């Protein structure tokens, strides 16, 4: 299919949402028609100048785009190698890249006449971003969240409720993001006539992976322009963390054709890949089908999905967007992992060196960029997608260090 | 071409057939085969056996929990096939249809799975998250080994797609009576009938109806126009409750299926009388 924002020598996915052997649409029959209607709407409106103008206006005045590209001078000096730039998605309204996609999908929902929005969330960032746009557009909002995640992200749960969203705890399975996605999908099956499902990442059945990528690609397009302004050339490398993979696809996609730009995706290494307690399907998973798509998965020999582990709730997911699987196989992007400990170190380092507190998810990308910068020459440059800010993680970090934070909010469900 | 499988023959009779669904291994893997025999004694014309999966996206809470319990007891896909094989030692006639999700089959390997399922004595399989557009390779292997590929048609299915599904399906077509997960609210009999009549006008296959059929009354309503009535969550729930209460869950299943079977026969008789 023709991408809405085409890249010259790259034309994935195909008409049925396949990225080579990955992607596709593996759903129960009831959802086939709603997904096709969604695809039609996405294709129509993302070529409609009026719709695009509306989205751009929202990006500018509601989200606060363009987000700055910041030269991290002291961090660069610390690692003593390539120049490190941070794409400041943490400065977006609601504090992460997630809002780019929810603005786009909510506008689409309104065009389709849907009055009820559902979403799944892990760390709560996508849930907050969804609740935020729903408040603004006056749409009913229901967010599914694993009960374990509700416990580790109390502040975001409260934020969603303040915004008028109903947060539904999911008690099934491992009570994390994957189960929240199952539950949201079940809700959608039962309410397709009135309800629009805003998936928060580049995973799920077609057209979600391509649609979410296209909404997030604003990150990469801005980065390109900003690098040309600041350095007069493209970066040598782009680094982003990968859970489902939306911030990474958003910044990678506009660079896919620029083969001299290396793309690095960083998965959650948890307690280390050898311990099995991680969330790194691209690094050591197998190919399978989950949540409507074929991609790399964390599964056992019988094809049952296994529990994952990461310090950061946003990366704690056993699957990954199909386009990442495809970029890995084509060797266009490299995927590796960073442990909980390394991410935590990077969290502190960036906070102290630059006065920027990253989300634990984004801290994974920072940690990897540090290693990479050390291997690169001083006149080379690396852009790190700083996908979110770390306020939501203060409790987690404090707990790890045995500190009780006074602002700890207790919310009953 | 219509593939006249055993399932097809069984459901092509003049009267509606009864298809109870149970999750393999719940509540006790060592009792599943005995449970299947009891279902047949109670009037099951065909048995649908669920293969537990960690992420059953199309299922409501009752079957989700049953899956979780079965997995916790170590039930694996290969173990489910062993149950079918054991069932076949005493029953060679009653068709057994497997129901599950794609990923465990991917892990097993498509061809190996189709071969092993048929060798064990299974007659067909419903892969809930595999619409016909994505089914090509697995369906080829299923066709080759003679495992009926049973596809779903939903209230949201367009007439064009229904045509496509009817061409590709084998054994029977499974009509999902409501837009929702398994075990959700009761279907609207009249709306279902209108759809079924339309599908039957083009399908050369029997049409079974499932999702949301909870009791003898709703079973009788559906039996008036469907070729088969599929009862899942309501049965799984009874089995679970009686097992939790320390009662004989096989007897509870027997009683419930006897009730359903009786209701369907009454509906058959009424149909005949009016014919």
Contacts between the chains, C-beta under 8 A, distances in Angstrom:
chain1	res1	chain2	res2	distance
A	16	B	133	6.7
A	24	B	134	5.4
A	25	B	131	7.0
A	25	B	133	7.2
A	25	B	134	6.6
A	26	B	102	6.0
A	26	B	129	4.7
A	26	B	130	6.2
A	26	B	131	7.5
A	26	B	134	5.8
A	27	B	57	7.9
A	27	B	129	6.0
A	27	B	131	6.8
A	28	B	57	7.3
A	28	B	58	4.1
A	28	B	128	5.3
A	28	B	129	6.0
A	28	B	131	7.9
A	28	B	152	6.6
A	28	B	154	7.5
A	28	B	176	7.8
A	29	B	131	6.1
A	29	B	151	7.3
A	29	B	152	4.1
A	29	B	153	6.3
A	29	B	154	4.3
A	29	B	156	7.6
A	29	B	157	6.0
A	29	B	165	7.8
A	29	B	176	6.5
A	30	B	152	8.0
A	30	B	154	4.0
A	30	B	155	7.4
A	30	B	156	5.3
A	30	B	176	6.3
A	30	B	179	5.4
A	30	B	180	7.8
A	31	B	156	7.7
A	32	B	131	5.6
A	32	B	154	7.7
A	32	B	156	7.2
A	32	B	157	7.0
A	32	B	161	6.8
A	33	B	156	4.4
A	33	B	157	6.7
A	33	B	158	6.1
A	33	B	161	7.7
A	34	B	156	6.7
A	172	B	61	7.6
A	172	B	64	5.5
A	172	B	65	7.9
A	172	B	68	7.3
A	173	B	54	6.6
A	173	B	55	6.6
A	173	B	68	7.4
A	178	B	55	6.6
A	179	B	55	7.7
A	182	B	55	5.5
A	182	B	56	7.7
A	182	B	57	5.0
A	185	B	57	5.1
A	186	B	57	6.7
A	186	B	58	7.6
A	186	B	59	7.9
A	186	B	60	7.2
A	186	B	181	4.8
A	189	B	58	6.9
A	189	B	179	6.5
A	189	B	180	5.9
A	189	B	181	5.8
A	190	B	179	6.2
A	190	B	180	3.8
A	190	B	181	6.5
A	190	B	184	6.0
A	191	B	179	7.9
A	192	B	156	6.4
A	192	B	179	5.9
A	193	B	179	7.7
A	286	B	107	7.6
A	287	B	106	7.6
A	288	B	103	4.7
A	288	B	106	5.3
A	288	B	107	6.6
A	289	B	101	7.9
A	289	B	102	4.7
A	289	B	103	4.8
A	289	B	106	5.9
A	289	B	129	7.0
A	290	B	55	6.2
A	290	B	103	6.2
A	291	B	55	7.6
A	291	B	57	7.2
A	292	B	57	8.0
A	292	B	129	7.2
A	297	B	103	7.5
A	299	B	103	6.8
A	299	B	107	6.7
A	301	B	107	6.7
A	302	B	76	4.9
A	302	B	77	6.0
A	302	B	78	7.9
A	302	B	104	5.9
A	302	B	107	6.0
A	302	B	108	7.9
A	303	B	53	7.9
A	303	B	77	7.5
A	303	B	103	4.3
A	303	B	104	3.7
A	303	B	105	7.3
A	303	B	106	6.0
A	303	B	107	3.1
A	303	B	108	7.0
A	304	B	53	6.8
A	304	B	54	4.3
A	304	B	71	6.6
A	304	B	103	7.9
A	304	B	104	7.0
A	305	B	54	4.5
A	305	B	55	5.3
A	305	B	103	7.5
A	306	B	54	8.0
